[in-house]
């Protein structure tokens, strides 16, 4: 009877021969659960990185809508000047500085000496040195990513980070800068294609970058606390125009830096000193009363 029940599968389950083996088998983790628990932090990190990248791209759209048509104007200017078409993407990748690229097109077309081109580029892009003081480069840890972030530090990227100085991460910052460069390079290629189709010459293309700078300045001065900086910039540029009209941009940047440093020191000196905030007392009053009434010596407690 026992053999028949065993063959049919109705017999009671046999007890484990080795109790230690049964204990080890019960404590062993389930096969599918361990890999899922190990990959959960990786999936969360990947999801966070994806969200940060999308946030960086979204933050680049406002200024990118202005960069793309200026890139188109840059590509048209390259073709209309008589330079090869590959100059537009070449400068956009190697230099990646809109104002300097527009100046370089005119200088290259006029066969300007290399020393003059180098000095002009230095003076025009010297403002980027001041950008590094407040640009959130510290969030980028990887050496190659940090090198690209320094290379892609343009006016639009600085304007966006200056308007939103908090909440930056490395994926968000690099994604925003990559998006800006894609807008500029893509616009230049579109401009080159349009320049090959449009027969006539379009005037006033070099003013597009100036219009973008005016828009970025107005966007950065939405709050009242930025109005003094705007007035200091206008004052420094006016003085530079009167003192040295030919080197007004370089002198204006230096004067603006000095005025900003003076303003920072005065603001810091007049700002109230923050007092340390005491931690809230979370002690239960009843516990405090019991502790005060309790005898300090254990012998006195035994006597009582």
Order of alpha helices (4+ residues) and beta strands (2+ residues): alpha-alpha-alpha-alpha-alpha-alpha-alpha-alpha-alpha-alpha-alpha-alpha-alpha-alpha-alpha
